[in-house]
C-alpha cells in the first residue's frame, strides 16, 4: 500500500530549541500479562521534549530501550488515533526476497505464542515443520517435487490450524471498539494503525506490545494466497505498472527502482518463513519503532501505560542501510507500458531526499505548478482545457525524491504533445513567468490547509510518523515549514534552471494488450478451520479487564444547530467554529441532474468562466490570494454550492462568489472545449474497470437501461448546447428555494448581516421542481450480467434488492453488517480469505438507503483470480444462504457497535451534514441512539430471522467483469440467466 503523504504542518514564526522537560512521577513496574496486578516499585519520572510554539503541543519521549513515543492531546472525541511505525520498508528487503517487508506486515496480524492460539504447545511443532518444508520447497525447481512438497505443507497447515484462532487480533480490536484496523508498507516504513476509544488505552498497549515482542507466522499459506491476489491486483492496475516503470528508470541502482513493495512473482512463489522471522528480529526492535498517538489522552498517564507494556522489550542492533548512489541522468529515458485503461503520460525528475533544502524547493515548484486553483498547470492546461487532465506531485522519500508530472490526452492529441505541454510549464518557471504574489499565497494557503488538518487526529499522528521515518527530530521537522516560508522567487527560478532539463524519465501509458502480463498461479489449498468460538487465554484476559465506561453523546439538532432567517426568507443552519478561524458555507438545493441533465454541465462550466471584472484565470487567482475556494456540484437530486477558507476574507470572497453566480460571462470557446473534453472523458470511462462495474453495471442492474448514467445528454445534444443554456441555469440557482449551511467563527448577527448584504436571492423564491427519481427495477429472477475486460483477476458483485428504507431495521442491520461482512473480523472475511484463501478483497453488507422511499440493497463483493471465481462464488452463495452461527462473534459485534458509538462524537461541520442526512430519511433525531440502545439486546435467533427473511434465497443480479478468455461461463450459468452486456448498453453511448 502506498504511504499517505503529508506535505506540511504549520509554518511557525519562530521555533525555539527543543526543550527537555520532566513529566509527573509515575509508578513503574515490570510488564505483565493482562489482568495481572503489577506491584509498584519506585516512582519514575519521564523526560520528554517539546518545541515552543508547536500547535500540536507534542511531547516526545524516548524510553530506556530506545522506543520513541509521540503524544498530542486533542479532545475532539474520546478516541485516540494510534500508529505503530517501524523504520523498515521494502527498500530493506533482501534483493533475493523482495516483498518480504509487506508479507511480514500481513503476518504481524496473526498473533503470537499467546495471542491467536488455543494450544501453543501443540501448535508450535507443526509450525516448525511448515517452516522447514518451505525452506526445502524454495530450493527446488522440479515442478513435480514442488507440488509434492506443497501438498505436505498444505496437509500440515490443516493440522496446525486446528490449534489457531483465526483473526483473533481483529476480533480483539473490534471488541474494545477499535476502528480502522489496518497497516501499510512503503519503501521506508511499515505502519500499523488503530483508532481506539480513549478508555481502552491499556488494552491496546497490552495487545500491541505483545505482537511487537514476538512474531508467529501461523496460517501462512492461506495468507500467502491473499498476497498473491494483492499482486494480481497490481498487475491489473495500469497506473501501478507505469509508476513501477518510471521508478525503474529513475533508480536503476537503488531499491526504489530495482524492487517493488509487493515483490516479484518468483519471490512470492518461493517464500521463506525463516527470512521473515529474521527480518522481524532485525528491524522490529523498540529502538527502531515509534508509537504515534493523538487524541483524548493524558500525557502522564499515557506514557506510564506505554512504559509499563513496552518498556521491557529489549533493544536490538538495527542493520545500517547505505543507499546506492545513482548516476546523473543526462538524457530522457523513455519507456512504454500497455494496458486497457486510457492513455497518459508520466514524467519524473530525481532529487535529493526529504531532509534536504532541495526537497523543499521541489515541494514549492510542485505547488507553483498545481495547487488546485492558481498553479501554472491548473490555469494554463486544465482551465484552458489544453489537456484532458494534468497534475503534479512530489514523492519525497529519505534517500531521494521524485517530482512527477502527469497528463491525459484530449481527443486527437498525442502523448508527445501532452509531454511538451507539461514541460512547457516548467519552462515558465525557469523564465520566471509566474506572478510575484504566487509564492506568498502558496505559503498562506499551505498554512490554511495545515490548520484544517489539525482537526484530524490521523493527520496529527501522521506527522509524527513522517518525522520519525525521516529521522528528523521534532524541532527540525517543524522548522522545515519556516524554511519553506523563506523560499524566494529568485531561488526557485535558479533551482529550476539548474535542475529541470533533459534529466527525466518518461513513461507513455498506451491503450493496448500487455503481452508481458503474468499472474501468480493458484496452488491447491485445503480450507483450514477458523475456530470461531475459540479464544486464547490472552484474549480472555485482555477483554475481561475493566475499563472506565464512557457514555455516548448524541447530536441534538435543535440545540446543536441554530436556525436563522435571512431577509429573503432563506433559512440558515448555523454551527459555530470555536476552534480556529476557518469557515465553510453551503447553499443547498433539493434538485439535480435527475431534474435537468444540463445542471451537472452548468456546474462544470462555471470553473472555466469569468465575470465582467475578472477573467476565469484571474478569478481563481483572486480566490487563491484570499485563501478561499469555491465549487458547485450537482448530484442526482441535490446541488451544493460551496465557499470555504479564511474567515478574515469571508466578505470579499463571498462578494466574488456571488458575482460569479449572478453574472458568469459566457465563453463559446470554453464550452466547445468542455464538450470535447466531456466526450473524451466518456470514452476513457469505458476503459476503466471500476467505472464499468461500480457505476455502469450497478446502475443498469438497479434501474434498467434507462438510468442516471445512460440519461446524460447525447453527443448531439452536447454539441448543440449554447453558452447561455448553461449560464442561465447558474444564474437561476439562488432564485430557487434553498437553504444555507454555515460552520465558522462568526457570531449569528454578524453572519446574517453579511449574507443579507451579499447573498442574492429574490423576495419570492421559486419552488424547486418535483422529485424525479429513476424507478428501481424489481429483481424477479436470477441473472448474471458480464462484461469483457482484459484483466488477470475477475471482480464480482452480488446485488439483491431489499425492503424500502425503514428506520426500525437500522439497529438490526448494524449488527448484521458488523457480524457478517464488516472488516477482517467478519464471517465473510474469515471464511473466504482466512480459511479458503479465495480472494484478497471480500465484503458483504446490507446497505440502507440514503433517502426516504428508496430501497435498501444487499451488496456482496469478491475480487479474485479468475480461476478461483467458481469456488469464490460458491463460497459467497453458501454464506448468504446459511449464515454461520458464532455466538462469540456476535457478542464481539455488539460490543464493537456499543463501544464505537459511545466514543464517537459528531462535531464541527459534520453536525450540519448529519442533519442533512437525517432530513433525507425523514428523521429529526440522531438515529445512532436507537442503534446504541437496541443492538446489545439482539439475540442470534433474531439475527437469523432477519437474515432468512431479508437475504436468504432472494433473487440476485450478479455482475461480473473479467477476461472472456479466463472466465468459466459454465460455472457462471449456474447462478442465473447469463448475458453479456456491451459497453454501449450500460453507458448509453
N, C-alpha and C positions, 0 to 999 in steps of 0.2 A: 504494500500500500504506500502511496506517495505521502511524504510527510506534509503536515499543514505548514503554510508559510506565513509567518507574522513579520511584517516588514519593520515597523517602527512602533516604539512606545513613546511616552510623552517627551516633547522637547522641553527640557528644563533649563531655566535661565542659568543657574549655577549649581553644580554638584560639588559638595564638599568631599573630602577624603572619606573613604569607607570608615565607619565608626565601629569600634568593638565595644559591646556592652555586655551586661550580665543579666540574665533573667532571674526571676524569683527562685529561691531554693526549691528544689523538688526532691521527692523521695525516689531513690534509685534502687533497683534490685535486679536480680538475675531473671532473664526472660524465662517464662514457664509456659507449660501447656495451658490453653484457655480453660478457664474455670478453676484454676489453681490459685490460691492466695499466695502472694509473694510477700515474704517478710521484709519490712523496711530495714535498710542497712544504715545509711547515713545520708544526711541532706546533701543535695548536689546542686551546684549552680551551673547553668548552661550559658556559655558565652555565645554571642551572636553578632553579626554585622548588619548595619543599616546604612542607608545613604540619605543624607539630609535632602529634603525636597522630593523624595520618592513618592509619587502619587499612590503607589500600591502599598506603601508603608511596610515593605517586606522586611522580614527578618531571615537572615541566612545563618544557619547553624552547621557546624561540622562535628560529627560525633567522633569519639576516640578511634573508632575503626575506619574513619575516613568517609563515612556516609554523609552526603550533603543534603541538607533539608532546607527548602524554601517555604516560607509561610506568609500568607497575606490574609488578613481578616476583612471580610466583605459580607455584611449581614443582609443581603437581599432576600435570602430564604435560608431556612435551617438545613442547608446542604453544603457539602464540600466537594469540589472537583479535585480529584487526585490523579497525578501522573507519576508513574514509576519509570524513570528514564535511565536506560543503560547506554553508556557511551561505546556502543559497538553496533555496527550495521553491516550491510553487505560488502562494504569495502574491506572489512576484516575477514570475509570468507576466504578459506584456502582456495587457491586457483584450481585445485583438483576436486573441490566440493562446493561449487557455487550454489547459492540458495540456502546455505546452512543456517545463517542467522534468522532468516524468515521461517524456516521449518522449526527451528528452536522456539521461536515466538509461539507457534502453534502448540508445541509440547509443554510449555510452561503452564498452559491451562489444564493439563492432565493430572496435576496433583503431585503428591509426594508419598513417602512411605507411611504417612498418617492421613493425608487427605486424598480421597478418591479410591480407597481400598477397603475391602471388608476383612481381608486376611493377608496381611503383608508377608507373613512367614511363608504362606503357601504360594503367594503370587510371585515373590522375588525370584525363586529358582526358574520359573517359567520365563520370566522376562530376561533373565541371564541367558537362557537357551536361545531366545529370539535374537538377542544382541549378537551372540556368537554366530548364529546362522547368517545374519545379514553380512557379517564380515566375510564369510565364505562366499555368499551369493554375489557380492560385488566384485569378487576376484575372478569369477567365472565368465566365460564368453559363450560357451556352448549352450544353445537355446534349450536343448533337452535337459541338460544338467540344471540350468537356471529354473526351469519350470518345476523340476523335482524339488529343488531347494525351496522354492516359493510355496509349494504345496505343504512342505514341512512347517514353514513359517506360519502359513495360514492356519494349519491344524493346531499348532501350539498356541497361537494367538487366541484361538477359541477357548482353550483351557485357561489361559491367563485371564481372559476377560470375565470368567465366572467369578473371579475374586475382586474385580474392579467395580467402581461405581461411576458410570459414565456421566460426564457433565456435572460432577458434584461441586466443582468450583462455581460454575454458573448458577446452580441451584442455591448455593450459599450466598452469593452476592444478591440474588433475587430475594431470598428470604429476609435479608436485612434492609431491603428497599433500595438496592443499588440500581442505577440506570447506566446505559451506555457502556456496558462491559465490552471492552474491545482492546485491540492493540494494533500497532503498525510498525513495520520495519522499513527503514530507508537506508541510504548509503552510509550515514554517520551513526544512526541510533536505532534502538528498539525501545518502544514506549508502550506501557500498559496503562490503561485508563479506566477509572471508575468514578461515577458521580454518586456519592453516598449521603444518607441522612447524617446530620451532624451528631446525633446521639449514638451513632453506630461506629464511631471512630475507632474504638478499641477493638471491636470485632474485625474491622477492616485491617487494622495493624497486625492482629494475630494471624490472619489469613495471608496477607502479603509477605510478612516476614517468613512465614512457613514456606512459601513457594520460592522466595528469593534464596532461602538457605539450602534447598535441595531440589534436584530435578529427577523425576521418574518418568521416562518416556513410555508410558503404557498406551494401549490401544493405538499402537504405532502404525500398523499397516493400513488401518481404515482412515486415519488422519492423513497419511501419505496420499491416499486417493483424493482427499479433499484438496491437497496442494496440487496434485496433477490437474484437477479441474480448474483450479485457480490459474495454473499455467495455460491451460487451453483457452481460458477467457482472455488472457493477454494476447494469445495467438489470433483471437478474433477481433482484437482492437487495432484498427489501423493506426490510430494515434500512438499507441504504445510501441508498435513496430517502427514507426517513423522516428519517434523520440529515441528509441534504442539505437537506430542507425545514426542519428545526429551525435549522440554521445560517443559512439564508436569512432566517429571521425574526429571529434574534438579531443578524445582521450585514448589514443592508441596504446599508451603505456599504463595509465592509471586505471585502477578498478572501476572508476566512474564509467569508463567506456569498455573495458575488457570483460566485464561481467555484469550481470543484472541481478537485481534483488531477488527475483523469483527463481533464478538459476536456469541452467541448461537442461534440456531433456535427458541427455546421458547421465548427468549428475543426479537428477531427480530419480532416475530409474535405478541408481546404484547408491542408495543412502547408507549412511553409517551412524548407527546409534552411538558407537564409541566416539566418533568425531564430534557429534552433537554434545555429548557429555563433556568432552574435553573443552569445547568452546565455552560451555556454561562455566566450567571451573576457571577458565582463563579470564573471562570478561564480566561475569556476574557477581564479583566480589563487591562488598558495600563501598569500597573506596573507588569504584567505577560507576556508582549508581547515585541518582538523586531522587528524593521524594519532593514533589512539587505540589503544594496544596494551596487552594484559595477558596474561601467560603466563610461560613459562620463558625469560626473557631476561636478558641482562647489560646494565645501563643504559649503560655507557660504550661498549661495542661497538655496541649498537643505535643510539644517536644518531649514532655515527660513520658507520654504514652509511646511515642515513637522510639525513644531511647530504651524503654523497657523491653520492647519486642525486637527491635533491630540492632540494638547496641551490642549484643553478644555475638553477632555474626562476625566471623574472622575475616580480616582484610587479606587480600591475596595480591601477589605481583601481577601487573597487567602488561601484556606484551606491547612494546612500543610499535607504532606504525610510522614507517618512513615513506612519505608519499613519493612515488616515482615522478621525476621531472619530465615534463613534456617539451618537445622541441617546438620552436616557433612555427606557426602556420604562415606560409609565405604566399600561398595562392588558394583560391577557393577549392574546397574538397566537396565534390558533388556526388550524391547518391540518389537512387530512385527506389521507391517502395510501392508495391502494387497491393491493392485491396479493394473491396466492394464499395467502401464509403466514398463521399465526394472528394474531389481533388483539393490539395492545399500545398502550401509551401512552409517549410520550417527552416529558419536561418539562424545560426548560433555563433556567437563570439565567445572566446575563452578569456577569463580574467583571474586575478588572484582571489584568495578565499575571504571568508566572511569578516575577519577582524581587521582587514586592511582598509586604508582610505580609498583605494581603487574600487573596492566593493561598494562603498558609499556613493562614489561618483557614478557607478553603473546603476545604482538604485535611482539616483537623481535623473539620469538620462532616460531610464525606463519611464519615469513619471512625466518627463517632458514629452515623451512620445505618446503615452497613453495614461490618462488619469480619469477616464470616464466622461470628461467634459471638454477640457480645453487643450488636450495634448495635440501634437502635430498629426499623429495617426488618427486621433479622434476627429479632428476637423478636416484635415486635408484628404484623408482617404475614406473614412466611414461616413462623415456627414456629407461630403461631396459625392459619395457613392461611386468612388473610383474603383473600389473592390467590393466584393460581397461582404466581407468581414475581415478585419485586421486587428491585431493586438500586439503587445509586447509584454514580456515578463522576465524577471530576474530569478534564476535558480541559484541561490547562494549557498555554498557548502564550505566546509572547513579548509580544504586544500585548494580548491578552485571554485570559481563562479562561472555561470553561463548566462549570457544575455541572449534571449531568444525573441525573434520576430516571427510572426505567424500571419498568414493571409490565405483567404479562399477567393477563387476567381469568379467574376461575373460571367454571364453567358457570352461565349465567343472570345473571352480573354484567356491568354496563355499564362501558364505558371511563371514563365520568364518575365512577363510583363508585371505580374504581381511582385516578383522578386525586385524588379527595378524600382517599382513604386515604394517598396519598403526601404530599399537602400537610399532612395532619394530623400526620405525623411531624416535619415542620419546625416546626409549631406547638408540639409538645412541647419542642423545643429552645428556641424563643422564650420559653416559660414556665419553662424551667429544669427540666423534669420528666425528668431523667436522673440517675443516681447520681453522687455526687461522685467515686467511685473510678474512673469510666469513663475520664476523660481521662488520669490517670496510667497506667492499664492500657493504653490505646492507645499511649502513648509507649513503654512497656516492650515491648509486642508488636511495634511497628514496629522497635525495636532488635533484637528476636529475628529478625524477617524479614530485616533488613539483614545481620545476622551470617550467616544462612543464605545470603544472596545472595553473600557474599564467596567462597563455594565455586565460583562460576561466573565464568569469565573473560568471558563475554558480559555479565554484569551489571556487572562491574568496568569493562570498557572502555565499556560503555553509559553509565555515569555520567559518563565523560569527554565523551562525545558530548553528553549533556544539558547539562553545564556550558558547553561551547563554544558550542552552539547558543543557549543563553540569554544568552550574552555575559557570563557571570559568571566572575570569577577563581576558582580552586580553593578558596581560603580562604573566600570568601563562599558558594560552593556548599556546602561542608561546614558553614559557620556557620549555614545555614538550619535544620539539624537541632537545633542548640542553641536556636535561636529557636523552633522548633516545640515543643520541650520546655518552654518557659516559658509557653505559652498557658494561660490560666486559664478556668475555667467562666464566670466573670462576663464575661470578654471575649467568649467565644463567644456567650453569651446576648444581649449588647448588639449584637454584629455581626449576629446572625440577625434580631433585631427590626428593625434598620435596613435590612437588605439583602434579606430574603426576604419580599416582599409580592406584589402582583399584577403585578410586573415580570418576567414569564416568558413564554417561548414554549412552545406546546403542540402536539404532533402526535398525532393519532389515526390509528394504522395499522389500517385496517379490511380485512376479507377481502372481496375483490371483484375484478372485472376492471378493470384500469387502461386506460381508453380513450385515455389520452395516451401510452401506451407506444410507443416508437420503436425502431429498430435501426439500426446502422451498415450501410449497403448494401455488399454484396460487389462489388468491382471484378474485372474479369478479369485474372488474373495467370498468366503463363507460369512454370512452375517454373524455378528457377535452379540451376546446378551448385553443389555444396558442396565439391568438390575435396578429398575426404577424405585422400588420400595426399600432398597437397601440404603444404609447410611453408615459412614465411618464413625468411629468413636470421636475423632476430631470434630467432625461436623456436629455431632450431638453436643459436644462440649461448648463449641462456639455459639450455637443457636440457643442453648439453654441459659447463657449468660444474660442477666437482666440489664436492660438499658433504660435510662430515663425516658419516659413516654412523652412524645410530642403531640400536641393537638393540632388538627387541621385548621386552616383559616380559609374560608370560602369567600369568594367575591360577593359583596352586597352591591348590586348595580345601583340601587337608589342612594347609597351612602358614598360609594367609591367613584361615582360619576355624577358630576353636576350637569344638569340640562339647562342651557341658556337659550335665549332667543335673540336673533338679530332683528333690526328694524323691519327687514323684509319678511319676517316670519320664519326664516330658515333656522332650524334647530341646531344648536351647537352642543356636542357632548364633550365634556371637559374633564381632564385629569391633570393635576399639576405635577410638574417635574421639580422635585426638591433636591435632586442630586447634582445636576450640572446645568449649564446654560445652553442646552440644545433643545430644539423644538421639532415636532412632526405635526403637519397639518394635512388633512384629507377632506376632499369633497367626495361624497359617496352618492351614486345614483343607482336606483334599482332598475336598471335596463342594461342591455348589452348587445352583443353580436347576434343573439337569437332574434332580437327585435329588428336589427338592421346590420347586415354583414359589413357595411361600409364603416361602422363605428370603429372597428379594430384598425382599419386602414387609416382613418382620420387621426386616431391616436398615434400611430406610427409616423404619419406625415408631419405631425407637429414638430418633431425633432429637426426637420430639415428647413423650417420656416423661420423668418424673422418678423419684425414689425416695421412700422413706418420709420422708427428711430434706429433700429439695430438690424444688421444682417443676422442670419442664422448663427454664423460663427461668432459674431460679436456678442450676441445674446448669451451663448454658452460661456463665453469668456467673462461676461459681467456676473453671471451667477457664480462662476468659479472664484472670482475676486471676492465676492461676498461670503464665500464659504457656505453656499447653499446649492441645492439641486432640486430639479422638478421632474415630474413624469406624469404621463397619462396612460392608463392601461384599461382595456376593455375585455372583460370576460364574457361568458355566455349571457349572464343576467345581472352583472354589476359593473359599474365603471368606477375606478378610483383615480382621482386627480390629486396628486401629492406634491407637497413642498416641504423641505426639511433643511436644517442647518443651524447656524449660529443665531441665537436669539437676538443678539445685538444688531443683526442685519435683517431681522424679520420684516420690518415695514418696507424697506426698499426692495427686498426680494419679492414680497407679496405684490408690490406695485408692478414690478417687471412681469411677474407670473400672470397677473390679471390682464395686463395689456396684451400679452401673447394670446391668452384665451379669447379675448374680446376682438382683437384685431390682427389675426395672423395674416401675413402678406402672402397671397397665392404665388406659387412658383411652378410654372408649367414644366420647366426642365427637371426640377427636383421630382415632380410627380412621375414624369416619364422614366427617370432613373429608378425611382422606388418601385414602379410597376415591373420594370425589367428585373430588378433585384428580387422582388417577390416571386416572380415566375422561376428564377434560377433557384431560389431557396426551396421552392416546392419540388423542383427536380431533385435537389440534394436530399430532401426529406425522404424521398422514395429509395434512397440508398442507405438510409440509417436504420439499422435493425431495431433499435429501441423505439424510434418513432413508429415504425411499421407495426410492432407488436403492441406497445403500451398505449398508443394513441389510435392509429388507423384501425387495427383489428378489434380493439376493445370497443371503439365507437360503433363499428359495424355490428358487433355481437349484441351490444346493448340496444341500439336504435334501428338497426337495419340499414339498407342502402342510403336512405335519406337521414343524415345525422349532422351534428355540428361541424365535422371535418369536411364532409362532402358538400356542404351547403355554402361554401365560400363562393365569392364571385368567380365567375369563369374567366378564362384568359380574355375572351372577347369583351366581357363587362369591365374587366380591369383596364383594358386599353381604351375603352370609351369614356373612362372617368375624366371629369374636368376638375381642375384645382378647386373651383368654387363648390363642387359637390361635397368635398371633404371639409373645407374651411367653414362652410355653413353649419355643418354638424358640430364642429368645435365651438363656434360662436354661440351656439344654442344650448350648450351643455348646462350652464348655470341658470338657464331660463326654466329648466325642469325642476320639479320638486327634488330636493336633495338635502343631505344633512352634512354637517361639518364635524369632524373628529379632531380634537386638539390635545396633544400632550406636550407641555412645555412649561417654562418657569413663569410666564406672565400671569398676573392676577386676573380674575374674571373680568373686572371692569375695564382694565387696560386692553384685554383681548377683544372684547366686543366693540370697543371704541375703534380699534384699528380695522377690524373686519367690517364694521358699518361704514367706515370711510372708504375702504378699498375693494371689498368684495362686491362685484357687480351682479346684482340679481334684480329682476323686475318686481314691481309691487305685487303683481299677481303671477304666481308661479304656474307653469304648465304641469298638468298631471303626467306622470311617466306612463309610457304605453303599457298595456296589459301584458302579463307574463306570456311568453311564447316559448315554452319548453318543448323539446322534442319528446315524442311519445316513446316510452320504454317498451320494447317488444317482449312479448311473453316467450319463454323458452319451453316449448311444448314437446320437444323431442331431444334426443341426444345427438349432437352434431360435433364434427371435428373439422375445423377450418385450418388450412395450412397454406403457408407462403414460402416459396423457394428463395433461399438466400445462401450465398456461398460462405459457409462458416464451419468451424470444427465442431463446436457444440450445437446443441439444439435448446431452444427455450420454449417452455410450455406454460400456459395459463389455463387453469380450470375456472370457468366463470359460471356461477349459479345466481339466479335472481331470487332475492329473499323477499320478506314482507315489506310493506310500506313502513317508513320510519315510525317507531313507537318508543317514546322515551322510557316507558316501563320496562322495555327489554334491555336497556343500556347496561344496568348492573350485571345481568347475566352474560351479556355479550362481552363485557370487560373481563370477566373471569374466564370465559371460554377462550378468548384470544390469548390471555396470559398463560393458561394451562396448555392449550393445544398447539398454537402456531407461532407464539411470540418468542423470538430470540433463540439463543443457544440452549436455554433450559426447557424449551417447549417439546412436546411429544414429537412433532413433525421433524424437528432438527435431530433429536435423539435417534429416531428410527431410520430416517433416510440418509443421514450423513454419518452419525456416530456408529450406528450398528451395521448398516449396509453399504456405506461408502458410495452411494449412488449419485451424489451431487455435491457441488460446492455451495450453491445457494438454493435454499428451500424455505418456503414460508406458506402459511395459510392464515387467513383472517376473515372474520365476519365484519365487513365494513359498513358502519352506519352511514346513512345518507346525510348530506350536509344541508338539506333543505326539506322543510315540511312538505309532505305529499309525494316525495320521491322514494324510490325503493332502495333497500339495503342490498348489498351484493356479497357473495362469498367468493373470495379470490385466493386461489392457491397457485403457487409458482414453483417451477423447477427449472434450474439451469444445469444441464448435464451433457456429458459426452454423448454423441448421437447413438453409439452402440449400447448405451445404458438406458436409453429412453424407455424401452418396453418395461424393464424392471422398475424404473423410477415411477412411471405412470401407474403400474400395478401397485406399487407401494403406497403412493398417494391415495389412490382409489380405495385401497383397503382401510387406510386410516380415516378417510372421510365417511366410509360405510360403517365401520365398527371402531369407535373411539376407544383406545385402550384405557383401562382403569388403573389409576395410580393415585391412591389416596394421599400419599406423601407429596406428590407433585401438586395436587390440588391445594393442599394446605400452604405450600410454598407460594403458589399463585395468589391465593387470598392474602397471605402476609405481604407479598410484594406490592399488591394493589393498595392495601391499607397503609403500609409504610411510605409508599410513594406519595399518596395523596396527603398524608399527614405532614409531609415535609415540602410539598410543592407550594409555591407562592406565585400567584398571578399578579404581576406588578407592572408599573410604568405603562407604556402604550399597549401592552398586552391586555390590560383591563378593558380598553376600548374594543379591541378585536374579539375578546371573549364575549363581550356584549353583542357584537355584530353576529357572531356565530350563533349565540343563543336566540337572537331575534329571528334568524332564518329558520330556526327549528320551533318557533312558537313558544319559547321559554322566557321567563322573566327572572330566573334564578340560576345559580351555579349548579349544574347537573352533577358535578362531582360529589355533591353532598349525598345524593341518592346512592351513588356507587359506594361511597365510604361506609354508609350505614347498612346497606343491604348485602354487599358482596361477601362479607365474612360469614353470613348465615346460610349461604348457598350450599346445599348438600350435593354429593355426587349424583344421587338419583335425579335431582332437579336438573343438573347439568346434562345428564344423559338424556333426559326427556327433551330438553331443548335441542340437543344435537340430533336426536332421532326425528323430531318433528320438523326441524328447520333445515337440516343439512343432509342427513342420510337419505339416499335414494332419490334425491332431487335431480331433475333434468339438468344437464350441463351443456354448455358450449365450450369445447376445448380448442384453444388457439395454439397453433404450433408454428414456429419459424425455424427453418433449418435447411440444410442442403438436400435437394431431392436425391442426390447420389448416396446419401448416408442414412436417410430416414427409412424406417421399416414400416411401409404402408399397410402391410398385412396386419401388423400389431395395432396400428392406429385405427384401422377399420373396426376393431373390436369395441371401440368406445363410442361409436355412433356413425351416422352417415358422413362419409369422408368427402370433402370438397376442397379443391384448390381455389384460392382467391387470387385474382390478379391485382396488381398494384393500382390499376385504373379503377377497379371496383371499390377498393377500400379507401382510396384517396379522392376519387371523383374527378380526377383529371389525368 
